[in-house]
Amino acid sequence: MATNIPRLAGENEQAEHGHQVKNPRGLFTDLAIRSGAMTDAQELSDEMLRFAATVVEHCASIADDAHRDGESGSSAGDRIRAQLNG
């Protein structure tokens, strides 16, 4: 399922090469602004940062399970979308 949230420059390349985001708070702030969850005048709270990190961990565990199960024909992203988009 496609989303209408544009990717940040280099997001695909970072994911493919295993690069770590140097500023996760900045990335999560940008995503919150683009999704309409907050305005660019706001600052991401510590609680929202923990929430975003928890979502990331949950998505990673779904992807890990997909890798361990050896599902063919679907990507980890497909499995994450299937579980989180209802």
C-alpha positions as CSV (number, residue, x, y, z in Angstrom):
1,M,0.0,0.0,0.0
2,A,1.5,3.3,-1.1
3,T,1.5,6.3,1.2
4,N,1.3,10.0,0.2
5,I,4.0,11.0,2.6
6,P,7.1,11.9,0.6
7,R,10.4,10.3,1.5
8,L,13.3,12.4,2.7
9,A,16.2,12.6,0.4
10,G,18.3,9.5,0.8
11,E,15.9,7.5,2.9
12,N,15.8,4.6,0.4
13,E,19.6,4.6,0.1
14,Q,20.0,4.7,3.9
15,A,17.7,1.8,4.4
16,E,19.3,-0.3,1.6
17,H,22.8,0.3,3.0
18,G,22.0,0.0,6.7
19,H,23.0,3.6,7.5
20,Q,21.8,4.9,10.8
21,V,20.0,8.2,11.0
22,K,22.3,10.7,12.8
23,N,19.4,12.7,14.2
24,P,16.4,10.5,14.9
25,R,14.6,13.4,16.8
26,G,15.0,15.5,13.6
27,L,13.7,12.8,11.4
28,F,10.7,12.0,13.6
29,T,9.9,15.8,13.9
30,D,10.0,16.1,10.1
31,L,7.7,13.1,9.8
32,A,5.3,14.4,12.4
33,I,5.1,17.8,10.5
34,R,4.6,16.1,7.1
35,S,1.8,13.9,8.6
36,G,0.1,16.9,10.1
37,A,0.6,15.6,13.7
38,M,2.3,18.8,14.6
39,T,3.3,22.2,13.2
40,D,6.8,23.2,12.3
41,A,6.7,25.7,15.2
42,Q,6.4,22.9,17.7
43,E,9.1,20.8,19.3
44,L,8.9,17.0,19.5
45,S,8.3,16.0,23.1
46,D,10.3,13.3,24.8
47,E,7.1,11.3,25.1
48,M,6.5,11.5,21.3
49,L,10.2,10.6,20.7
50,R,9.7,7.4,22.8
51,F,6.5,6.7,21.0
52,A,8.2,6.9,17.6
53,A,11.0,4.7,18.8
54,T,8.5,2.1,20.1
55,V,6.8,2.1,16.7
56,V,10.2,1.6,15.0
57,E,11.0,-1.3,17.3
58,H,7.6,-2.9,16.6
59,C,8.1,-2.6,12.8
60,A,11.6,-4.0,13.1
61,S,10.3,-7.0,15.0
62,I,7.7,-7.6,12.3
63,A,10.4,-7.4,9.7
64,D,12.7,-9.7,11.7
65,D,9.8,-12.3,11.9
66,A,9.3,-12.0,8.1
67,H,13.0,-12.7,7.5
68,R,13.1,-15.6,9.9
69,D,9.9,-17.1,8.4
70,G,11.5,-16.9,5.0
71,E,8.3,-15.6,3.3
72,S,8.8,-15.6,-0.4
73,G,7.0,-13.1,-2.7
74,S,6.6,-10.4,0.0
75,S,9.0,-8.0,1.5
76,A,9.4,-7.1,5.1
77,G,7.7,-3.8,4.2
78,D,4.7,-5.6,2.8
79,R,4.4,-7.6,6.0
80,I,4.6,-4.4,8.2
81,R,2.0,-2.7,6.1
82,A,-0.3,-5.7,6.3
83,Q,-0.1,-5.9,10.0
84,L,-0.3,-2.2,10.8
85,N,-2.8,-1.0,8.1
86,G,-5.5,-3.4,9.2
